[in-house]
């Protein structure tokens, strides 16, 4: 292999990685923008998108997709749930949901590592571990905005039913995608 071939392969790999990270960020954005009526609170598909990506790609790509999403949001691109057309960037990230966003960044590569080579149940358990990371980071930050006595009732309890449904769906989608890859 010549130096030119090596350079060309590296360039292809970098462009492919960038494309996958941006596609992942776009999917996360779509998930954040889609709201589904649910009880006790309406839910977005943000968690589903992050967890599906994390269980479907390697840990570096999962982290890159989430980091790309956060970078776009920090620059004011309206990627976050509930943001206006012109996004509000870092101000949104420093608000009550900022810890959950950090939790997604931490959970994505962890889920990816734990889900590799697993079936539906193994992926779902990996996502459950990731959800605990998201909730822990989210609650730690939310404590700056909500009294401790109301923290769990505000930051976790209303979201658990929807998040469990999203984990089941994301695990099923990731398992199906893996089967398709194996057949190809």
Backbone as a chain_set.jsonl record, in Angstrom:
{"seq": "XXXXXXXXXXXXXXXXXXXXXXXXXXXXXXXXXXXXXXXXXXXXXXXXXXXXXXXXXXXXXXXXXXXXXXXXXXXXXXXXXXXXXXXXXXXXXXXXXXXXXXXXXXXXXXXXXXXXXXXXXXXXXXXXXXXXXXXXXXXXXXXXXXXXXXXXXXXXXXXXXXXXXXXXXXXXXXXXXXXXXXXX", "coords": {"N": [[0.848, -1.17, 0.0], [0.624, 2.141, -0.903], [1.733, 5.452, 0.123], [-0.081, 7.289, -0.845], [-2.392, 5.701, -1.152], [-2.872, 5.046, 1.522], [-3.355, 7.588, 2.576], [-5.634, 8.266, 1.121], [-7.43, 6.333, 2.034], [-7.582, 7.028, 4.741], [-8.703, 9.588, 4.517], [-11.204, 8.901, 3.412], [-12.233, 7.41, 5.569], [-12.363, 9.389, 7.563], [-14.247, 11.205, 6.437], [-16.448, 9.52, 6.243], [-16.904, 8.945, 8.952], [-17.494, 11.527, 9.9], [-19.808, 12.047, 8.433], [-21.518, 10.027, 9.449], [-21.65, 10.811, 12.148], [-22.906, 13.311, 11.913], [-25.326, 12.532, 10.749], [-26.303, 10.993, 12.846], [-26.58, 13.041, 14.771], [-28.569, 14.505, 13.503], [-30.688, 12.681, 13.616], [-31.029, 12.543, 16.375], [-31.828, 15.175, 16.822], [-34.27, 15.196, 15.427], [-35.644, 13.353, 17.016], [-35.749, 14.83, 19.4], [-37.446, 16.868, 18.697], [-39.89, 15.695, 18.057], [-42.955, 15.158, 19.555], [-44.871, 13.041, 21.605], [-48.078, 12.304, 22.691], [-48.466, 11.415, 26.026], [-48.834, 9.839, 29.218], [-47.578, 10.546, 32.422], [-46.698, 12.962, 31.447], [-46.211, 14.702, 28.311], [-44.084, 13.138, 25.902], [-40.875, 13.312, 24.343], [-39.027, 11.918, 21.588], [-36.404, 11.828, 22.057], [-34.71, 10.391, 23.877], [-35.097, 7.814, 22.857], [-33.913, 8.073, 20.312], [-31.189, 8.694, 20.951], [-30.44, 6.413, 22.444], [-30.933, 4.338, 20.62], [-29.073, 4.944, 18.58], [-26.722, 4.719, 20.088], [-26.719, 1.971, 20.711], [-26.407, 0.912, 18.245], [-24.098, 1.625, 16.923], [-20.489, 1.974, 17.251], [-18.73, 2.882, 20.329], [-17.185, 5.284, 20.021], [-18.379, 6.511, 17.802], [-20.989, 6.811, 18.743], [-20.56, 8.631, 20.828], [-19.545, 10.717, 19.271], [-21.739, 11.421, 17.668], [-23.548, 12.367, 19.608], [-22.003, 14.424, 20.728], [-21.75, 16.077, 18.495], [-24.397, 16.858, 18.151], [-24.783, 18.296, 20.553], [-22.864, 20.295, 20.187], [-23.879, 21.645, 17.962], [-26.225, 22.6, 19.1], [-25.131, 24.264, 21.099], [-24.094, 26.243, 19.517], [-26.327, 27.575, 18.794], [-28.039, 26.481, 16.933], [-31.288, 25.32, 16.374], [-31.759, 22.661, 17.859], [-32.654, 21.459, 20.149], [-35.301, 20.18, 22.257], [-38.293, 21.961, 22.255], [-37.075, 24.401, 21.626], [-36.971, 27.599, 20.026], [-37.142, 28.624, 16.516], [-34.644, 29.798, 16.107], [-32.881, 28.655, 17.985], [-31.422, 28.74, 21.323], [-28.95, 28.239, 22.221], [-26.155, 28.072, 24.391], [-27.46, 29.07, 26.636], [-29.786, 27.544, 26.892], [-28.635, 25.076, 27.382], [-27.531, 25.488, 29.851], [-29.69, 25.589, 31.42], [-32.435, 24.019, 33.29], [-32.528, 21.449, 32.075], [-29.973, 20.851, 31.341], [-28.227, 19.032, 32.668], [-29.276, 16.569, 31.965], [-28.719, 16.521, 29.262], [-25.901, 16.401, 29.366], [-25.772, 13.939, 30.615], [-26.728, 12.266, 28.552], [-24.571, 12.479, 26.801], [-22.577, 11.198, 28.283], [-23.752, 8.696, 28.64], [-24.147, 7.592, 26.077], [-21.698, 6.42, 24.813], [-21.229, 4.489, 26.779], [-23.527, 2.848, 26.761], [-23.195, 1.846, 24.204], [-20.856, 0.271, 24.44], [-21.708, -1.611, 26.379], [-23.843, -2.801, 25.037], [-22.854, -4.142, 22.833], [-22.778, -7.01, 20.802], [-24.937, -8.209, 21.988], [-28.268, -9.492, 22.532], [-31.777, -8.581, 22.228], [-32.674, -8.264, 24.94], [-30.242, -7.907, 26.332], [-29.366, -5.525, 25.15], [-31.435, -3.844, 25.968], [-31.022, -3.873, 28.734], [-28.492, -2.668, 28.828], [-29.227, -0.148, 27.943], [-30.863, 0.577, 30.047], [-29.0, 0.871, 32.093], [-27.648, 3.039, 30.972], [-29.729, 4.903, 31.105], [-29.917, 5.296, 33.841], [-27.519, 6.654, 34.259], [-28.077, 8.985, 32.79], [-30.268, 10.004, 34.268], [-28.985, 10.387, 36.761], [-26.993, 12.359, 36.207], [-28.708, 14.326, 35.269], [-30.385, 14.85, 37.502], [-28.486, 15.738, 39.353], [-27.745, 18.2, 38.261], [-30.256, 19.434, 38.016], [-30.865, 19.875, 40.639], [-29.968, 22.395, 41.196], [-32.048, 23.981, 40.502], [-34.454, 23.062, 41.498], [-36.114, 22.345, 44.565], [-34.727, 19.981, 46.895], [-36.584, 18.225, 48.025], [-38.473, 17.912, 46.048], [-37.209, 16.868, 43.908], [-37.009, 14.149, 42.776], [-39.701, 13.737, 42.121], [-40.064, 15.67, 40.213], [-37.935, 15.42, 38.349], [-37.591, 12.717, 37.616], [-39.696, 10.727, 38.145], [-42.046, 11.413, 36.474], [-41.103, 10.695, 33.992], [-40.238, 8.074, 33.789], [-42.11, 5.937, 32.943], [-42.468, 6.504, 30.138], [-39.791, 6.497, 29.273], [-39.087, 3.829, 29.685], [-40.702, 2.565, 27.793], [-39.556, 3.687, 25.491], [-36.988, 2.601, 25.659], [-37.542, -0.121, 25.22], [-38.464, -0.006, 22.573], [-36.23, 1.16, 21.249], [-34.287, -0.794, 21.737], [-35.381, -2.947, 20.341], [-35.342, -1.904, 17.709], [-32.565, -1.531, 17.343], [-31.679, -4.162, 17.571], [-32.975, -5.311, 15.372], [-31.717, -3.862, 13.302], [-29.093, -4.781, 13.589], [-29.431, -7.448, 12.883], [-30.129, -7.128, 10.208], [-27.703, -6.088, 9.22], [-26.057, -8.306, 9.603], [-27.059, -10.083, 7.753], [-26.455, -8.892, 5.378]], "CA": [[0.0, 0.0, 0.0], [1.429, 3.351, -1.022], [1.357, 6.564, 0.989], [-1.289, 7.866, -1.433], [-3.499, 4.817, -0.81], [-3.112, 5.21, 2.947], [-3.962, 8.902, 2.735], [-6.971, 8.207, 0.55], [-8.237, 5.522, 2.943], [-7.791, 7.841, 5.933], [-9.652, 10.634, 4.149], [-12.506, 8.251, 3.294], [-12.665, 7.06, 6.915], [-12.738, 10.619, 8.261], [-15.501, 11.709, 5.871], [-17.508, 8.577, 6.631], [-17.167, 9.183, 10.37], [-18.165, 12.818, 10.021], [-21.164, 11.872, 7.908], [-22.301, 9.243, 10.404], [-21.878, 11.633, 13.342], [-23.912, 14.324, 11.585], [-26.605, 11.832, 10.583], [-26.735, 10.678, 14.205], [-27.041, 14.289, 15.381], [-29.848, 14.848, 12.865], [-31.692, 11.77, 14.165], [-31.272, 12.986, 17.749], [-32.613, 16.403, 16.706], [-35.625, 14.792, 15.067], [-36.232, 12.771, 18.217], [-36.007, 15.888, 20.379], [-38.525, 17.725, 18.209], [-41.148, 14.95, 17.967], [-43.628, 14.939, 20.83], [-45.91, 12.021, 21.594], [-48.912, 12.426, 23.888], [-48.197, 10.308, 26.94], [-49.162, 10.169, 30.588], [-48.195, 11.753, 32.955], [-46.247, 14.151, 30.713], [-45.9, 14.37, 26.917], [-42.683, 12.742, 25.776], [-40.198, 13.418, 23.056], [-38.352, 10.678, 21.222], [-34.984, 12.136, 22.231], [-34.054, 9.249, 24.51], [-35.137, 6.704, 21.907], [-32.909, 8.311, 19.262], [-29.833, 8.578, 21.516], [-30.176, 5.035, 22.84], [-30.867, 3.537, 19.399], [-27.766, 5.208, 17.962], [-25.678, 4.164, 20.959], [-26.701, 0.504, 20.626], [-26.247, 0.508, 16.847], [-22.765, 1.979, 16.426], [-19.447, 1.847, 18.265], [-18.738, 3.932, 21.356], [-16.664, 6.567, 19.521], [-19.381, 7.11, 16.921], [-22.11, 7.218, 19.596], [-20.128, 9.876, 21.489], [-19.393, 11.755, 18.243], [-23.078, 11.871, 17.278], [-24.095, 13.166, 20.701], [-21.187, 15.642, 20.835], [-22.124, 16.922, 17.352], [-25.713, 17.399, 18.5], [-24.59, 19.317, 21.585], [-22.107, 21.411, 19.6], [-24.815, 22.43, 17.152], [-27.093, 23.307, 20.035], [-24.355, 25.324, 21.75], [-23.917, 27.317, 18.533], [-27.606, 28.231, 18.565], [-28.889, 25.761, 15.99], [-32.439, 24.885, 17.188], [-31.825, 21.196, 17.883], [-33.209, 20.974, 21.405], [-36.748, 20.132, 22.417], [-38.918, 23.198, 22.701], [-36.355, 25.63, 21.282], [-37.536, 28.296, 18.868], [-36.434, 28.438, 15.247], [-33.261, 30.257, 16.203], [-32.238, 28.081, 19.158], [-30.874, 29.685, 22.286], [-27.576, 27.847, 22.49], [-25.642, 27.736, 25.717], [-28.437, 29.41, 27.674], [-30.638, 26.367, 27.048], [-27.819, 24.005, 27.954], [-27.272, 25.807, 31.254], [-30.971, 25.557, 32.113], [-32.761, 22.832, 34.082], [-32.307, 20.168, 31.388], [-28.56, 20.724, 30.965], [-27.635, 17.821, 33.216], [-29.738, 15.428, 31.186], [-27.933, 16.547, 28.026], [-24.585, 15.853, 29.725], [-25.997, 12.513, 30.868], [-26.783, 11.584, 27.263], [-23.202, 12.412, 26.279], [-21.873, 10.167, 29.054], [-24.417, 7.393, 28.497], [-24.102, 7.05, 24.712], [-20.637, 5.421, 24.605], [-21.388, 3.402, 27.749], [-24.534, 1.947, 26.199], [-22.589, 1.199, 23.041], [-19.947, -0.782, 24.918], [-22.474, -2.656, 27.067], [-24.804, -3.444, 24.131], [-22.19, -4.861, 21.738], [-22.883, -8.464, 20.771], [-26.041, -8.672, 22.837], [-29.599, -9.568, 21.932], [-32.719, -7.541, 22.616], [-32.675, -8.056, 26.394], [-28.945, -7.336, 26.702], [-29.365, -4.117, 24.73], [-32.363, -3.126, 26.846], [-30.349, -3.697, 30.032], [-27.456, -1.653, 28.614], [-29.921, 1.141, 27.886], [-31.327, 0.884, 31.404], [-27.817, 1.409, 32.773], [-27.467, 4.374, 30.42], [-30.783, 5.77, 31.629], [-29.522, 5.643, 35.212], [-26.489, 7.688, 34.109], [-28.769, 10.206, 32.365], [-31.015, 10.516, 35.417], [-28.056, 10.852, 37.8], [-26.44, 13.651, 35.781], [-29.823, 15.267, 35.192], [-30.802, 15.235, 38.849], [-27.408, 16.513, 39.979], [-27.841, 19.571, 37.739], [-31.589, 19.945, 38.321], [-30.865, 20.293, 42.041], [-29.72, 23.84, 41.222], [-33.273, 24.675, 40.101], [-35.62, 22.488, 42.162], [-35.809, 21.92, 45.935], [-34.391, 18.557, 47.034], [-37.778, 17.444, 48.348], [-39.276, 17.723, 44.844], [-36.311, 16.489, 42.821], [-37.416, 12.906, 42.115], [-41.043, 13.918, 41.573], [-39.978, 16.565, 39.061], [-36.919, 15.058, 37.376], [-37.52, 11.3, 37.247], [-40.962, 9.991, 38.189], [-42.949, 11.553, 35.323], [-40.47, 10.264, 32.744], [-39.893, 6.652, 33.811], [-42.919, 5.086, 32.055], [-42.134, 6.772, 28.732], [-38.422, 6.063, 28.989], [-39.071, 2.362, 29.587], [-41.267, 2.245, 26.478], [-38.557, 4.059, 24.489], [-35.909, 1.613, 25.73], [-38.016, -1.339, 24.559], [-38.496, 0.25, 21.128], [-34.856, 1.36, 20.768], [-33.607, -2.087, 21.755], [-35.914, -3.717, 19.224], [-34.824, -1.341, 16.462], [-31.128, -1.822, 17.245], [-31.551, -5.594, 17.325], [-33.363, -5.511, 13.978], [-30.657, -3.323, 12.448], [-27.965, -5.709, 13.677], [-29.77, -8.632, 12.074], [-30.015, -6.73, 8.795], [-26.261, -5.979, 8.911], [-25.494, -9.648, 9.551], [-27.532, -10.723, 6.522], [-25.894, -8.201, 4.205]], "C": [[0.896, 1.236, 0.0], [0.938, 4.41, -0.038], [0.074, 7.218, 0.485], [-2.515, 7.031, -1.065], [-3.877, 4.964, 0.667], [-3.817, 6.532, 3.217], [-5.405, 8.899, 2.24], [-7.912, 7.422, 1.472], [-8.559, 6.314, 4.214], [-8.821, 8.935, 5.666], [-11.063, 10.07, 4.047], [-13.069, 7.937, 4.677], [-13.112, 8.292, 7.683], [-14.058, 11.172, 7.753], [-16.674, 10.811, 6.249], [-17.896, 8.799, 8.085], [-17.912, 10.487, 10.6], [-19.609, 12.707, 9.548], [-22.056, 11.101, 8.868], [-22.618, 10.046, 11.662], [-22.957, 12.677, 13.078], [-25.283, 13.711, 11.355], [-27.175, 11.448, 11.952], [-27.272, 11.909, 14.913], [-28.382, 14.719, 14.798], [-30.971, 13.962, 13.412], [-32.036, 12.158, 15.601], [-32.124, 14.255, 17.742], [-34.066, 16.076, 16.377], [-36.347, 14.204, 16.28], [-36.582, 13.813, 19.264], [-37.201, 16.744, 19.979], [-39.882, 17.028, 18.155], [-41.728, 14.716, 19.353], [-44.757, 13.943, 20.652], [-46.758, 12.234, 22.838], [-48.718, 11.19, 24.762], [-48.575, 10.763, 28.336], [-47.99, 9.791, 31.47], [-47.73, 13.046, 32.261], [-46.041, 13.751, 29.247], [-44.419, 14.01, 26.809], [-42.162, 13.053, 24.385], [-39.557, 12.06, 22.773], [-36.836, 10.831, 21.297], [-34.215, 10.935, 22.787], [-34.006, 8.06, 23.556], [-34.041, 6.867, 20.854], [-31.492, 8.111, 19.793], [-29.507, 7.122, 21.814], [-30.096, 4.108, 21.629], [-29.509, 3.709, 18.726], [-26.665, 4.542, 18.78], [-25.579, 2.646, 20.829], [-26.414, 0.003, 19.213], [-24.867, 0.774, 16.28], [-21.751, 1.793, 17.55], [-19.455, 3.026, 19.228], [-18.215, 5.283, 20.867], [-17.694, 7.261, 18.646], [-20.591, 7.572, 17.724], [-21.778, 8.54, 20.294], [-20.027, 11.015, 20.478], [-20.753, 12.296, 17.812], [-23.668, 12.769, 18.357], [-23.321, 14.469, 20.857], [-21.512, 16.606, 19.688], [-23.46, 17.606, 17.619], [-25.565, 18.54, 19.51], [-23.834, 20.53, 21.044], [-23.018, 22.283, 18.743], [-25.746, 23.242, 18.051], [-26.387, 24.465, 20.719], [-24.159, 26.518, 20.816], [-25.233, 28.019, 18.196], [-28.482, 27.591, 17.513], [-30.044, 25.17, 16.815], [-32.636, 23.364, 17.182], [-32.54, 20.655, 19.111], [-34.736, 20.999, 21.412], [-37.258, 21.486, 22.905], [-38.183, 24.479, 22.349], [-37.002, 26.282, 20.065], [-36.675, 28.082, 17.627], [-34.973, 28.834, 15.321], [-32.577, 29.748, 17.458], [-31.654, 29.09, 20.118], [-29.534, 29.226, 22.834], [-27.247, 27.485, 23.914], [-26.621, 28.06, 26.832], [-29.366, 28.229, 27.942], [-29.868, 25.26, 27.771], [-27.51, 24.245, 29.426], [-28.558, 25.809, 32.084], [-31.215, 24.232, 32.811], [-32.474, 21.498, 33.4], [-30.847, 19.927, 31.009], [-27.896, 19.458, 31.474], [-28.047, 16.571, 32.458], [-28.987, 15.356, 29.86], [-26.532, 15.995, 28.268], [-24.702, 14.349, 29.962], [-26.077, 11.708, 29.588], [-25.384, 11.425, 26.672], [-22.396, 11.328, 26.996], [-22.441, 8.77, 28.793], [-24.23, 6.774, 27.114], [-22.953, 6.059, 24.506], [-20.733, 4.243, 25.577], [-22.398, 2.375, 27.244], [-23.934, 1.16, 25.04], [-21.688, 0.042, 23.454], [-20.74, -1.936, 25.529], [-23.391, -3.435, 26.132], [-24.149, -4.302, 23.057], [-22.333, -6.372, 21.895], [-24.016, -9.027, 21.591], [-27.33, -8.735, 22.02], [-30.477, -8.453, 22.48], [-32.639, -7.232, 24.109], [-31.359, -7.431, 26.859], [-28.844, -5.868, 26.33], [-30.271, -3.295, 25.645], [-31.729, -2.886, 28.22], [-29.228, -2.659, 29.935], [-28.079, -0.259, 28.59], [-30.448, 1.549, 29.252], [-30.18, 1.448, 32.242], [-27.549, 2.841, 32.285], [-28.492, 5.355, 30.952], [-30.471, 6.2, 33.06], [-28.46, 6.742, 35.184], [-27.14, 9.027, 33.733], [-29.521, 10.821, 33.546], [-30.081, 11.067, 36.495], [-27.468, 12.217, 37.44], [-27.533, 14.718, 35.743], [-30.256, 15.76, 36.555], [-29.745, 16.076, 39.554], [-27.479, 17.972, 39.535], [-29.183, 20.21, 38.103], [-31.695, 20.429, 39.764], [-30.559, 21.788, 42.198], [-30.996, 24.638, 40.966], [-34.507, 24.252, 40.892], [-35.235, 22.106, 43.588], [-35.609, 20.405, 46.02], [-35.622, 17.697, 47.287], [-38.633, 17.142, 47.116], [-38.466, 17.185, 43.665], [-36.76, 15.238, 42.074], [-38.786, 13.045, 41.46], [-41.028, 14.78, 40.315], [-39.086, 16.0, 37.964], [-36.848, 13.612, 36.952], [-38.903, 10.676, 37.092], [-41.853, 10.179, 36.955], [-42.402, 10.937, 34.034], [-40.203, 8.765, 32.666], [-40.778, 5.813, 32.887], [-42.571, 5.271, 30.571], [-40.746, 6.292, 28.37], [-38.318, 4.545, 28.89], [-39.654, 1.895, 28.251], [-40.232, 2.535, 25.392], [-37.379, 3.09, 24.487], [-36.323, 0.332, 25.004], [-38.001, -1.158, 23.041], [-37.081, 0.374, 20.571], [-34.092, 0.048, 20.73], [-34.08, -2.969, 20.6], [-35.385, -3.217, 17.884], [-33.347, -1.664, 16.272], [-30.893, -3.303, 16.963], [-31.912, -5.92, 15.871], [-32.303, -5.022, 13.009], [-29.444, -4.246, 12.445], [-28.223, -6.949, 12.831], [-29.684, -8.327, 10.586], [-28.551, -6.638, 8.367], [-25.651, -7.365, 8.747], [-25.891, -10.381, 8.264], [-26.893, -10.135, 5.28], [-24.481, -8.662, 3.881]], "O": [[1.813, 1.35, 0.813], [-0.133, 4.279, 0.554], [-0.761, 7.65, 1.279], [-3.557, 7.581, -0.708], [-5.058, 5.003, 1.013], [-4.768, 6.586, 3.996], [-6.288, 9.471, 2.879], [-9.063, 7.814, 1.662], [-9.688, 6.27, 4.703], [-9.703, 9.18, 6.489], [-12.014, 10.681, 4.535], [-14.25, 8.171, 4.933], [-14.126, 8.254, 8.38], [-14.907, 11.57, 8.551], [-17.766, 11.298, 6.542], [-19.081, 8.837, 8.416], [-18.848, 10.545, 11.398], [-20.523, 13.219, 10.195], [-23.211, 11.468, 9.081], [-23.73, 9.969, 12.185], [-23.825, 12.902, 13.922], [-26.297, 14.304, 11.725], [-28.378, 11.563, 12.187], [-28.303, 11.84, 15.582], [-29.236, 15.239, 15.517], [-32.08, 14.441, 13.645], [-33.2, 12.108, 15.998], [-33.035, 14.398, 18.557], [-34.983, 16.625, 16.987], [-37.51, 14.517, 16.536], [-37.601, 13.693, 19.944], [-37.892, 17.287, 20.841], [-40.918, 17.692, 18.201], [-41.069, 14.143, 20.222], [-45.504, 13.995, 19.675], [-46.214, 12.336, 23.938], [-48.799, 10.059, 24.283], [-48.628, 11.964, 28.602], [-47.431, 8.718, 31.245], [-48.317, 14.107, 32.475], [-45.73, 12.594, 28.963], [-43.597, 14.536, 27.56], [-42.899, 13.056, 23.399], [-39.553, 11.171, 23.625], [-36.088, 10.07, 20.684], [-33.197, 10.523, 22.23], [-32.986, 7.378, 23.461], [-33.328, 5.913, 20.541], [-30.682, 7.435, 19.158], [-28.424, 6.645, 21.477], [-29.277, 3.188, 21.61], [-28.871, 2.726, 18.347], [-25.783, 3.882, 18.23], [-24.479, 2.094, 20.834], [-26.203, -1.192, 19.006], [-24.503, 0.201, 15.253], [-22.128, 1.486, 18.681], [-20.103, 4.041, 18.977], [-18.744, 6.323, 21.259], [-17.865, 8.476, 18.74], [-21.164, 8.619, 17.421], [-22.606, 9.45, 20.347], [-20.381, 12.152, 20.789], [-20.904, 13.501, 17.612], [-24.229, 13.82, 18.049], [-23.924, 15.515, 21.095], [-21.546, 17.819, 19.893], [-23.625, 18.794, 17.342], [-26.148, 19.611, 19.341], [-24.138, 21.665, 21.409], [-22.938, 23.51, 18.79], [-26.016, 24.415, 17.793], [-26.974, 25.532, 20.901], [-24.069, 27.661, 21.266], [-25.248, 28.956, 17.398], [-29.566, 28.098, 17.223], [-29.795, 24.574, 17.862], [-33.574, 22.855, 16.568], [-32.985, 19.508, 19.111], [-35.367, 21.746, 20.665], [-36.72, 22.07, 23.845], [-38.627, 25.558, 22.741], [-37.519, 25.595, 19.183], [-35.622, 27.446, 17.683], [-34.143, 28.234, 14.639], [-31.697, 30.452, 17.954], [-31.413, 30.23, 19.718], [-29.043, 29.781, 23.817], [-27.948, 26.707, 24.562], [-26.617, 27.396, 27.868], [-29.696, 27.947, 29.095], [-30.401, 24.597, 28.661], [-27.254, 23.296, 30.167], [-28.521, 26.005, 33.299], [-30.306, 23.408, 32.916], [-32.203, 20.509, 34.082], [-30.526, 18.897, 30.415], [-27.076, 18.87, 30.77], [-27.267, 15.629, 32.323], [-28.657, 14.269, 29.387], [-26.029, 15.208, 27.466], [-23.831, 13.58, 29.555], [-25.56, 10.592, 29.523], [-25.049, 10.379, 26.116], [-21.615, 10.618, 26.362], [-21.7, 7.789, 28.732], [-24.162, 5.551, 26.993], [-23.206, 4.94, 24.059], [-20.357, 3.123, 25.231], [-22.146, 1.171, 27.297], [-24.146, -0.046, 24.918], [-21.758, -1.042, 22.876], [-20.476, -3.101, 25.232], [-23.692, -4.599, 26.393], [-24.827, -5.114, 22.427], [-22.056, -6.938, 22.952], [-24.041, -10.228, 21.86], [-27.453, -8.113, 20.964], [-29.995, -7.51, 23.108], [-32.546, -6.068, 24.499], [-31.365, -6.523, 27.691], [-28.307, -5.061, 27.089], [-29.918, -2.187, 26.048], [-31.887, -1.81, 28.798], [-29.037, -1.863, 30.854], [-27.526, 0.689, 29.147], [-30.478, 2.735, 29.578], [-30.37, 2.391, 33.01], [-27.26, 3.735, 33.081], [-28.166, 6.511, 31.222], [-30.735, 7.34, 33.442], [-28.501, 7.661, 36.002], [-26.795, 10.07, 34.289], [-29.419, 12.023, 33.792], [-30.366, 12.112, 37.081], [-27.447, 13.125, 38.271], [-27.312, 15.864, 36.134], [-30.472, 16.956, 36.747], [-30.075, 17.021, 40.271], [-27.293, 18.878, 40.347], [-29.239, 21.388, 38.456], [-32.518, 21.29, 40.076], [-30.868, 22.375, 43.236], [-31.02, 25.848, 41.19], [-35.491, 24.989, 40.954], [-34.138, 21.591, 43.806], [-36.253, 19.645, 45.297], [-35.695, 16.563, 46.813], [-39.436, 16.209, 47.14], [-38.984, 17.063, 42.555], [-36.879, 15.27, 40.849], [-39.007, 12.527, 40.365], [-41.889, 14.63, 39.448], [-39.427, 16.082, 36.783], [-36.117, 13.288, 36.016], [-39.239, 10.157, 36.027], [-42.372, 9.193, 36.432], [-43.156, 10.687, 33.094], [-39.965, 8.24, 31.578], [-40.241, 5.031, 32.102], [-42.401, 4.293, 29.843], [-40.537, 5.743, 27.288], [-37.537, 4.032, 28.089], [-39.157, 0.942, 27.651], [-40.046, 1.731, 24.478], [-36.829, 2.788, 23.428], [-35.53, -0.235, 24.252], [-37.576, -2.052, 22.309], [-36.759, -0.229, 19.548], [-33.332, -0.2, 19.794], [-33.28, -3.652, 19.961], [-35.022, -4.016, 17.021], [-32.923, -2.028, 15.175], [-29.997, -3.652, 16.194], [-31.231, -6.714, 15.222], [-32.016, -5.681, 12.01], [-28.835, -4.464, 11.397], [-27.326, -7.437, 12.144], [-29.227, -9.155, 9.798], [-28.2, -7.065, 7.267], [-24.825, -7.581, 7.861], [-25.131, -11.205, 7.754], [-26.798, -10.799, 4.248], [-23.876, -8.175, 2.926]]}, "num_chains": 1, "name": "protein.A"}
